[in-house]
Amino acid sequence: MTTIAAEEGRIPRKRVISWALWDWATQPFNSVIITFVFTALYLTSDDFFRPGEDHDAGVARLTAGLGLAMTIAGIGVALVAPVLGQIADRTGRRKRWLWWMTVALVITMLALFFVQAAPAYFALGVGIIAVGAIISEIAGVNYNAMLVQVSTPRTMGRVSGLGWGLGYLGGIVALVLVVVLDKLEWFGMDTSNGMAYRLIAVGCAVWTLLFAWPLFAFVPEAEAAPRGASGGILHAYVLLWHNVRQLWHEARPTLWFLLASAVYRDGLAGVFAYGAVIAARAYDFADTDVILFGIAANLVAGVCTIIAGRLDDRVGPRQVIIVSLSVIVVSGLCVAFLHGLGNITFWVFGLVLSGMVGPAQAASRSLLARVSPQGRESEIFGLYATTGRAASFLSPGAWTVMIVATGVTLWGTLGIISVVLAGLVLLLFVRTPADRGDAARPVLAE
């Protein structure tokens, strides 16, 4: 069997590809359901306006309702992700948790089929999506922790990059399929009552089922951490606080990295969240141009992430993150201050900026996996999700403050870039054993 060489043995290539395919399998929930199609084009459309409701008031009500639902989902993730990750570590059931969360994610996407185009169904729609967001994040905790099961210190960067890259590419393929079906007018099907969007949700669920199963078939379960079974949820929260204090005393660089990455990861999220707005409102891109840029941005991000994964293994994840964030800051400044040169500015520097987001994200996952205490990977990635949620107000807040202060949408770019820059500065003060190429990961005292 073809294998990937490593310092402590060989990882079967089938196992690596099977793990990475989960990113490809679940990406449509983010790109099609949450970001571009179901929420943006359906749930916030006039189909859900109340009778006689003013257009602007209706849009404000729907977008605010969606934002509130996602905020509640974020709080839920912050509260439960590290605890559930800890339990998965202690019982040796990462894959089992991932299996149930994947099945639950498929069920939530199937449930969106019942969200008809009527005001009474809006709460149902955003509620299902919020639940799906929680499930997706919890699933991602255990999926990320399994990186140590399908890689070694010599291959961790490229394997992480492969997963992120396939995720971006999977999102592109799914979006293209949606566009093709729309161009073909759904083969003459009746698409009234939101049927086209409801079928898209079902298609995303089927997509996940088709591509997620190899992980469960070919990637082995993790071994249980040698600390016995958990005493329940309440005991898990007590133990979580104990473990955070233990990280502070025995693996402080890991804790500092969690905090620094929370800041710049929120900036990276803002890049994709507001990129289309900048293109459409500041650079006056036509709708078609915005879609084309979105496809191009995801394609560039996917390819760059796969390539950067190899650099991760050669020069270390921290260097990849620092270079990526630096390029993002410079490109963002060019987007803001070279606006007078026309749309070519956004096409060039917007794509360069997009190309660096994936490498920074993949290398962050790689670095955390390298410095996570052995046997506690799911718990640490749970904290990774929690700290990210705790900082999720930074990018939207900076974006809003800059626009309100200047009255110009373009300057919102500077707000996002300031968050990325702040995270970069914090990261410069963080040093970990992975920076020196150490293979051994910390082992905390029991």
C-alpha positions as CSV (number, residue, x, y, z in Angstrom):
1,M,0.0,0.0,0.0
2,T,1.2,3.5,-0.8
3,T,2.2,5.3,2.4
4,I,3.3,8.7,3.6
5,A,6.7,8.4,5.3
6,A,7.1,9.7,8.8
7,E,9.6,9.7,11.6
8,E,7.8,7.1,13.7
9,G,6.5,4.8,11.0
10,R,4.2,5.2,8.0
11,I,0.7,6.4,7.7
12,P,-1.4,4.7,5.0
13,R,-2.4,7.2,2.3
14,K,-5.9,5.8,2.4
15,R,-6.2,6.9,6.0
16,V,-4.9,10.4,5.3
17,I,-7.2,10.9,2.3
18,S,-10.2,9.5,4.2
19,W,-9.6,12.0,7.0
20,A,-9.2,15.0,4.6
21,L,-12.4,14.1,2.7
22,W,-14.5,15.0,5.8
23,D,-13.5,18.6,5.2
24,W,-14.7,18.3,1.6
25,A,-17.9,16.5,2.8
26,T,-19.1,19.1,5.3
27,Q,-18.0,22.3,3.6
28,P,-21.3,22.8,1.8
29,F,-23.0,23.4,5.1
30,N,-20.7,26.4,5.6
31,S,-20.4,27.7,2.0
32,V,-23.9,26.9,0.6
33,I,-26.2,26.8,3.7
34,I,-24.7,29.5,6.0
35,T,-22.7,31.8,3.7
36,F,-23.8,32.2,0.1
37,V,-27.2,30.5,-0.7
38,F,-29.7,29.4,1.9
39,T,-29.4,32.2,4.4
40,A,-28.2,35.0,2.1
41,L,-30.6,34.4,-0.8
42,Y,-33.6,32.6,0.9
43,L,-34.0,33.2,4.6
44,T,-33.4,36.9,4.4
45,S,-35.5,37.4,1.2
46,D,-38.9,39.1,1.0
47,D,-40.6,35.6,1.1
48,F,-40.3,35.9,4.9
49,F,-41.5,39.5,5.2
50,R,-44.7,40.0,7.3
51,P,-47.8,41.2,5.4
52,G,-47.4,44.9,4.6
53,E,-43.9,45.1,6.1
54,D,-41.6,47.8,4.8
55,H,-38.7,46.4,2.8
56,D,-35.9,48.0,4.8
57,A,-37.6,47.1,8.1
58,G,-38.1,43.5,6.9
59,V,-34.5,43.1,5.9
60,A,-33.3,44.5,9.2
61,R,-35.6,42.2,11.2
62,L,-34.6,39.1,9.3
63,T,-30.8,39.8,9.4
64,A,-31.0,40.7,13.1
65,G,-32.9,37.5,13.8
66,L,-30.3,35.5,12.0
67,G,-27.5,37.2,13.8
68,L,-29.2,36.6,17.2
69,A,-29.5,32.9,16.4
70,M,-25.9,32.6,15.4
71,T,-24.8,34.5,18.5
72,I,-26.7,32.1,20.7
73,A,-25.1,29.2,18.8
74,G,-21.7,30.7,19.4
75,I,-22.4,30.9,23.1
76,G,-23.5,27.3,23.1
77,V,-20.2,26.2,21.4
78,A,-18.1,28.2,23.8
79,L,-19.8,26.4,26.8
80,V,-19.8,22.8,25.6
81,A,-17.0,22.3,23.1
82,P,-14.0,21.9,25.4
83,V,-16.0,19.7,27.9
84,L,-17.3,17.4,25.2
85,G,-13.8,17.3,23.7
86,Q,-12.4,16.3,27.1
87,I,-14.9,13.5,27.5
88,A,-14.0,12.2,24.0
89,D,-10.3,12.1,24.9
90,R,-10.9,10.4,28.3
91,T,-13.1,7.7,26.8
92,G,-11.2,7.2,23.5
93,R,-14.3,7.9,21.5
94,R,-13.3,10.8,19.2
95,K,-14.5,9.0,16.1
96,R,-17.7,7.9,17.7
97,W,-18.5,11.5,18.7
98,L,-17.6,12.7,15.2
99,W,-19.9,10.0,13.7
100,W,-22.9,11.1,15.8
101,M,-22.2,14.8,15.1
102,T,-21.9,14.1,11.4
103,V,-25.2,12.2,11.4
104,A,-26.8,15.1,13.3
105,L,-25.5,17.6,10.8
106,V,-27.0,15.6,8.0
107,I,-30.3,15.6,9.8
108,T,-30.3,19.3,10.3
109,M,-29.7,19.9,6.6
110,L,-32.5,17.5,5.7
111,A,-34.8,19.3,8.2
112,L,-34.3,22.6,6.2
113,F,-36.5,21.0,3.5
114,F,-39.5,21.8,5.7
115,V,-38.7,25.5,5.8
116,Q,-41.4,26.8,3.5
117,A,-41.3,30.3,2.0
118,A,-43.6,32.0,4.6
119,P,-43.0,34.3,7.5
120,A,-44.1,31.7,10.0
121,Y,-41.2,29.4,9.0
122,F,-38.4,31.9,9.5
123,A,-37.9,31.0,13.2
124,L,-37.8,27.4,12.2
125,G,-35.2,28.0,9.6
126,V,-32.8,30.1,11.7
127,G,-33.3,27.7,14.6
128,I,-32.3,24.7,12.5
129,I,-29.2,26.5,11.1
130,A,-28.1,27.6,14.6
131,V,-28.4,24.0,15.9
132,G,-26.4,22.9,12.8
133,A,-23.7,25.5,13.5
134,I,-23.3,24.1,17.1
135,I,-23.1,20.6,15.8
136,S,-20.7,21.5,13.1
137,E,-18.3,23.2,15.5
138,I,-18.4,20.3,18.0
139,A,-17.8,17.8,15.1
140,G,-14.8,20.0,14.1
141,V,-13.3,19.7,17.5
142,N,-12.9,16.0,17.3
143,Y,-12.1,16.1,13.6
144,N,-9.2,18.5,14.2
145,A,-8.0,16.4,17.1
146,M,-7.8,13.4,14.9
147,L,-5.0,15.1,12.9
148,V,-2.5,13.5,15.2
149,Q,-3.9,10.1,14.2
150,V,-3.3,10.6,10.5
151,S,0.0,12.4,10.5
152,T,3.4,12.7,12.3
153,P,5.6,15.6,13.0
154,R,7.1,15.4,9.5
155,T,3.7,15.3,7.7
156,M,1.4,17.2,10.0
157,G,1.5,20.5,8.0
158,R,0.8,19.0,4.7
159,V,-2.0,16.8,6.0
160,S,-3.7,19.7,7.7
161,G,-3.3,21.8,4.5
162,L,-4.8,19.0,2.5
163,G,-7.9,19.0,4.6
164,W,-8.4,22.7,4.5
165,G,-7.6,22.8,0.8
166,L,-10.1,20.1,0.0
167,G,-12.7,22.0,2.1
168,Y,-12.3,25.1,-0.1
169,L,-12.4,23.1,-3.3
170,G,-15.4,21.2,-2.2
171,G,-17.3,24.4,-1.4
172,I,-16.4,25.6,-4.9
173,V,-17.8,22.5,-6.6
174,A,-21.0,22.6,-4.6
175,L,-21.5,26.3,-5.4
176,V,-20.9,25.6,-9.1
177,L,-23.4,22.8,-9.0
178,V,-26.0,25.2,-7.6
179,V,-25.3,27.8,-10.3
180,V,-25.6,25.1,-13.0
181,L,-28.9,23.9,-11.7
182,D,-30.2,27.4,-11.6
183,K,-29.1,28.0,-15.2
184,L,-30.9,24.8,-16.2
185,E,-33.9,26.1,-14.4
186,W,-34.1,23.0,-12.3
187,F,-35.0,20.9,-15.3
188,G,-38.5,22.5,-15.4
189,M,-39.3,21.5,-11.8
190,D,-41.8,23.6,-9.8
191,T,-39.6,25.8,-7.6
192,S,-42.3,27.8,-5.9
193,N,-42.6,28.0,-2.1
194,G,-38.8,28.0,-1.9
195,M,-38.5,24.5,-3.3
196,A,-35.2,25.2,-5.1
197,Y,-33.5,26.2,-1.9
198,R,-35.1,23.4,0.1
199,L,-33.7,20.9,-2.4
200,I,-30.3,22.5,-2.2
201,A,-30.3,21.8,1.5
202,V,-31.2,18.2,0.8
203,G,-28.4,18.0,-1.8
204,C,-25.9,19.3,0.8
205,A,-27.0,16.5,3.2
206,V,-26.6,13.9,0.5
207,W,-23.2,15.3,-0.4
208,T,-22.0,15.0,3.2
209,L,-23.2,11.3,3.4
210,L,-21.4,10.5,0.1
211,F,-18.0,11.9,1.1
212,A,-17.8,11.6,4.9
213,W,-18.1,7.8,5.2
214,P,-14.4,7.0,4.3
215,L,-13.2,8.6,7.6
216,F,-15.3,6.2,9.6
217,A,-14.3,3.2,7.5
218,F,-10.6,3.7,7.3
219,V,-9.4,5.9,10.2
220,P,-9.0,4.0,13.5
221,E,-10.4,5.2,16.8
222,A,-8.2,7.1,19.2
223,E,-6.9,5.3,22.3
224,A,-8.4,6.4,25.6
225,A,-6.4,8.8,27.7
226,P,-5.0,7.0,30.7
227,R,-7.0,9.0,33.2
228,G,-10.2,6.9,33.6
229,A,-13.7,7.8,32.7
230,S,-15.3,11.2,33.3
231,G,-17.5,11.6,36.3
232,G,-20.2,13.4,34.3
233,I,-20.8,16.8,32.8
234,L,-20.5,18.8,36.0
235,H,-17.3,17.0,37.0
236,A,-16.0,17.7,33.5
237,Y,-16.4,21.5,34.0
238,V,-14.5,21.2,37.3
239,L,-11.8,19.2,35.6
240,L,-11.7,21.7,32.7
241,W,-10.8,24.6,35.0
242,H,-8.2,22.4,36.7
243,N,-6.7,21.6,33.2
244,V,-6.6,25.3,32.2
245,R,-4.7,26.1,35.3
246,Q,-2.4,23.1,34.6
247,L,-1.8,24.5,31.1
248,W,-0.8,27.8,32.6
249,H,1.8,26.2,34.8
250,E,3.1,23.4,32.6
251,A,2.4,24.2,29.0
252,R,1.9,28.0,29.0
253,P,2.9,28.5,25.3
254,T,-0.1,26.4,24.3
255,L,-2.4,28.6,26.3
256,W,-0.8,31.8,24.9
257,F,-1.2,30.5,21.4
258,L,-4.9,29.8,22.0
259,L,-5.4,33.5,23.0
260,A,-3.3,34.9,20.1
261,S,-4.9,32.8,17.5
262,A,-8.4,33.7,18.7
263,V,-7.7,37.3,17.7
264,Y,-6.2,36.8,14.3
265,R,-8.6,33.9,13.4
266,D,-11.5,36.3,13.9
267,G,-9.7,38.7,11.5
268,L,-9.4,35.9,9.0
269,A,-13.1,35.2,9.3
270,G,-13.8,38.8,8.7
271,V,-11.9,38.7,5.4
272,F,-14.3,36.2,3.9
273,A,-17.4,37.6,5.7
274,Y,-17.0,41.1,4.4
275,G,-15.0,40.6,1.2
276,A,-18.0,40.4,-1.0
277,V,-19.5,43.5,0.6
278,I,-16.3,45.5,-0.1
279,A,-16.3,44.3,-3.7
280,A,-20.0,45.2,-4.3
281,R,-20.3,48.4,-2.3
282,A,-16.8,49.9,-2.4
283,Y,-15.6,48.7,-5.8
284,D,-19.0,48.6,-7.4
285,F,-18.7,45.0,-8.7
286,A,-21.7,43.7,-10.6
287,D,-23.5,40.7,-9.1
288,T,-21.9,38.4,-11.6
289,D,-18.4,39.7,-10.9
290,V,-19.0,39.2,-7.1
291,I,-19.8,35.5,-7.7
292,L,-16.9,35.0,-10.1
293,F,-14.6,36.6,-7.5
294,G,-16.0,34.4,-4.8
295,I,-15.3,31.3,-6.8
296,A,-11.8,32.5,-7.8
297,A,-11.0,33.4,-4.1
298,N,-12.0,30.0,-2.9
299,L,-10.0,28.3,-5.6
300,V,-6.9,30.3,-4.9
301,A,-7.3,29.7,-1.2
302,G,-7.6,26.0,-1.7
303,V,-4.6,25.6,-3.9
304,C,-2.4,27.9,-1.7
305,T,-3.4,26.0,1.4
306,I,-2.4,22.6,0.0
307,I,1.0,24.1,-1.2
308,A,1.6,25.9,2.1
309,G,1.1,22.6,4.0
310,R,4.4,21.4,2.6
311,L,6.1,24.6,3.7
312,D,4.6,24.0,7.2
313,D,6.5,20.8,7.5
314,R,9.8,22.3,6.3
315,V,9.9,25.7,8.0
316,G,7.4,25.2,10.8
317,P,3.8,26.3,11.2
318,R,4.6,29.5,13.1
319,Q,6.6,30.9,10.2
320,V,3.8,30.1,7.7
321,I,1.3,31.9,10.0
322,I,3.5,34.9,10.4
323,V,4.1,35.3,6.6
324,S,0.5,34.7,5.8
325,L,-0.8,37.3,8.3
326,S,1.9,39.8,7.1
327,V,0.8,39.4,3.5
328,I,-2.8,39.8,4.5
329,V,-2.1,43.0,6.3
330,V,-0.2,44.5,3.3
331,S,-2.8,43.4,0.8
332,G,-5.6,44.8,2.9
333,L,-3.9,48.1,3.1
334,C,-3.5,48.1,-0.7
335,V,-7.2,47.3,-1.1
336,A,-8.0,50.3,1.1
337,F,-5.5,52.9,-0.2
338,L,-5.2,52.0,-3.9
339,H,-8.9,52.1,-4.6
340,G,-8.3,54.9,-7.1
341,L,-6.6,52.5,-9.5
342,G,-10.0,50.7,-10.1
343,N,-11.3,47.2,-9.9
344,I,-7.9,45.7,-10.9
345,T,-6.8,46.6,-7.3
346,F,-9.4,44.4,-5.7
347,W,-8.9,41.5,-8.2
348,V,-5.1,41.5,-7.6
349,F,-4.8,42.2,-3.9
350,G,-8.2,40.6,-2.9
351,L,-7.1,37.3,-4.4
352,V,-3.6,37.6,-2.8
353,L,-5.3,38.2,0.5
354,S,-7.7,35.3,0.0
355,G,-4.9,33.0,-0.9
356,M,-3.2,33.6,2.5
357,V,-6.3,32.9,4.7
358,G,-6.3,29.1,4.1
359,P,-2.5,28.7,4.9
360,A,-2.9,30.6,8.1
361,Q,-5.8,28.5,9.2
362,A,-4.3,25.2,8.3
363,A,-1.0,26.1,9.9
364,S,-2.8,27.2,13.1
365,R,-4.4,23.7,13.3
366,S,-1.1,22.1,12.7
367,L,0.7,24.2,15.3
368,L,-1.9,23.5,17.9
369,A,-1.8,19.7,17.2
370,R,2.0,19.8,17.6
371,V,1.8,21.5,21.0
372,S,-1.3,19.8,22.5
373,P,-0.6,17.6,25.5
374,Q,-0.7,14.0,24.5
375,G,-4.1,12.4,25.1
376,R,-5.9,15.8,25.4
377,E,-6.1,16.9,21.8
378,S,-9.9,17.0,21.6
379,E,-10.0,19.1,24.8
380,I,-7.4,21.5,23.5
381,F,-9.2,21.9,20.2
382,G,-12.4,22.4,22.2
383,L,-10.6,25.4,23.9
384,Y,-9.5,26.4,20.4
385,A,-13.2,26.7,19.4
386,T,-14.1,28.4,22.7
387,T,-11.4,31.1,22.5
388,G,-12.3,31.7,18.9
389,R,-16.0,32.3,19.8
390,A,-15.0,34.5,22.7
391,A,-13.2,36.8,20.3
392,S,-15.8,36.7,17.5
393,F,-17.0,40.2,18.2
394,L,-13.7,41.8,17.3
395,S,-13.9,41.8,13.5
396,P,-17.5,42.8,13.2
397,G,-17.0,45.5,15.8
398,A,-13.9,47.0,14.2
399,W,-15.6,46.9,10.8
400,T,-18.7,48.7,12.2
401,V,-16.7,51.3,14.1
402,M,-14.6,52.3,11.1
403,I,-17.6,52.6,8.8
404,V,-19.6,54.6,11.4
405,A,-16.7,56.9,12.2
406,T,-15.9,57.6,8.5
407,G,-19.2,57.0,6.7
408,V,-17.3,55.1,4.0
409,T,-17.7,51.3,3.5
410,L,-14.2,51.0,2.1
411,W,-12.6,52.0,5.4
412,G,-14.2,49.0,7.1
413,T,-11.3,47.1,5.5
414,L,-9.0,48.9,7.9
415,G,-11.0,47.6,10.8
416,I,-10.6,44.0,9.7
417,I,-6.9,44.4,9.0
418,S,-6.4,46.0,12.4
419,V,-7.7,42.8,14.0
420,V,-5.4,40.6,11.9
421,L,-2.5,42.9,12.8
422,A,-3.3,42.7,16.5
423,G,-3.3,38.9,16.3
424,L,0.0,38.9,14.4
425,V,1.7,41.1,17.1
426,L,0.4,38.8,19.8
427,L,1.7,35.8,18.0
428,L,5.2,37.3,17.7
429,F,5.5,37.1,21.5
430,V,4.5,33.4,21.5
431,R,7.2,30.8,21.3
432,T,6.5,27.0,21.4
433,P,8.5,23.8,21.2
434,A,7.2,23.4,17.6
435,D,9.1,26.5,16.5
436,R,12.4,24.6,17.2
437,G,11.2,21.5,15.4
438,D,10.8,19.4,18.6
439,A,8.9,16.2,17.9
440,A,7.8,15.5,21.5
441,R,4.6,17.0,22.6
442,P,4.0,18.0,26.2
443,V,2.7,15.4,28.7
444,L,0.9,17.0,31.6
445,A,1.1,15.5,35.1
446,E,-2.0,13.5,36.2
